[in-house]
Amino acid sequence: MRLLTTIIFSLLFTFTSFAKYEELPQIYKSAIDESQGITNLLYTRDSVNIRNGADTNAPIHTTVDRNTEIEAVTDVGGWVIIIFDGDYRFIRSDLLSTTKTERTYSNDDLYVLSHIIDAEMGVESWEDKLYTGSVVLNRVQGDPYWGNTIREVVFKRGQYQPTWSGSFYRHPSQESINAARYLLENGSQIPCNVVYQAEFKQGKVWKKTKAAYYCYE
């Protein structure tokens, strides 16, 4: 029931934007009322869009940098209701953290990982972007055969077709960049011995999505 409710209101937000309390659907008013005026301080994990509705198609109010302080009210259906510029706005919950994010990776790590994620999964789901990038990180941490750095893994001969077809070099979407940053800051999101990602099986399957098979070593 909760999933169905979330889907219904996500569809509503695709066509309508809200900011004032009185304009919000009841599900969000109720969540705000239950918070009893208590807010929490969160930080953006990356450069993120603050939206006027709880949907990726809702109008963007503004974009803020990584580690921006956010006054969060509550979380509903994967979106955090926040107070920003005097009104209620929305940020996807996975883009927020309780602590500031310290950068521990190089510009080249971000460049290569975001480009291969976008080249492999540019129009696919956030889930597939995370899984694809995680395969790269698992290879870096696994058998030296794959390479010892993100660049070595991605450019290993015969492994990633976009590196020789040229699609690797197109500018990645913001979502692909966000996925790469999330992985570099939080690590692989799949079992460490899942090192294959392709449109066909390459061993024992860990998970199959619409876009790919993810298989164990």
Secondary structure, DSSP 8 states (H G I E B T S, - for coil): -HHHHHHHHHHHHHH----SGGGS-HHHHHHHHHTTT--EEEEESSSEEEESSSSTTS-EEEEE-TT-EEEEEEEETTEEEEEETTEEEEEEGGGEESS-----S-HHHHHHHHHHHHHHHTTS-HHHHHHHHHHHHHHHHS-GGG-SSHHHHHTSTTT-THHHHSGGGS---HHHHHHHHHHHHH--SS-TTEEEEESS--SSEEEE-SS-EEEE-
